[in-house]
Amino acid sequence: MVYLTRKAEFSASHYYHNPEFTPEENQRIFGKCNNPHGHGHNYTLEVTVKGKVDQRSGFVVDLKELKEIMNREVIDAMDHRFLNKEVADFKDRIPTTENLAISIWLRLKSKLNLAELHRVRVYETPDLFVDYYGEA
Amino acid sequence: MKAYLTRRYWFSASHRLHNDAMSAEENQTVYGKCNNPHGHGHNYSLEVTVTGQVDPRTGMVCNLVDLDGFVHEKILERFGHQNLNTLEEFQGTVPTTENLCVEVYGVLQKGFHHAQVDKVRVEETMLNSFEYAGGGDIRY
C-alpha cells in the first residue's frame, strides 16, 4: 500500500455562530470568531489517498484526475467564498475547521473511484489543522 | 463524527545531554556536542493533537481557548526560557527531546480534560522531530 498526498490552497471567510445560543453564549463560546461580518483564512488542504501501485502506470492514482476532482468539488466551491452564506454545507452547520474537513471528506468520498481516501487535512493557519479519516 | 485537531506552539529552552551514571568519556561518546557542560538551546515547536466527537452545537472537538490556556499555563510557562536540566521533571532523566515529549504528553494526559489527548510531536530543529502517543501506535 502506498499513500499519496496532494495539496491545494484556497482562501475563504467564515464566522462562528449558533442561532440556538443567546448572543452572550455565542460571544462567550466563539469569541472573536463570532463577528457577524466574518473574517478570512488562507486554507491549505491536503488530501491523502492510498492504494496499490498499478504495475503498468506506476501510479497509485492519476494525479491529474485527483487534482481535477479536488478543484471541482472543493476549490471551485469554496475559494474566495463566504462559507456561511455561499456554501450549502454550512447552511445549518458552523464552518469550523473540523466541519470543513468533514465536509471536504464527504464531497470527495462520493467522487473518488480512483483510490481509497485515507485522510483529509485542513490547515486553517500554519499552526492549526484538523485531520478527518471518515470515522463516525 | 470523530476528528483530530492539532495546534502548534513554540518555546525556547536550553539543555545539556549528560548522564551521571556514565563516565565522562561515555557521555562524550554518546552525546557528542550535546554534552557541552554549559548547555545549548533550541526553539522547540510543539504540536498537540487532541481528538473526539465534533460537538454538533459548536462544530468543535474542543474550544481552542481551553487548549491554548492549558498549554500556555502548564507547558509553555513551565518549559519556556528555562534550562531543562534544572527542572524537577528532569532530575532523574536526561532532557532529550524523547523525554521532553513523554513529559509533555503526561502533563496533557493528566490535566487536560476538554478532549482526548492523542499525541504530542516536538521538533527540536527543522531536521529532527519526535512523537509520542502514550506508547500506542501513531496514526498518519
Interface residues (C-beta under 8 A of the other chain):
Chain A: Y3 Y16 N18 E20 F21 I29 F30 G31 R93 I94 P95 T96 T97 E98 N99 A101 I102 R119 P126 D127 L128 F129 V130 D131 Y132 Y133 E135 A136
Chain B: M1 K2 A3 Y4 L5 T6 R7 R8 Y9 T49 V54 R57 T58 G59 M60 V61 N63 L64 V65 R139 Y140
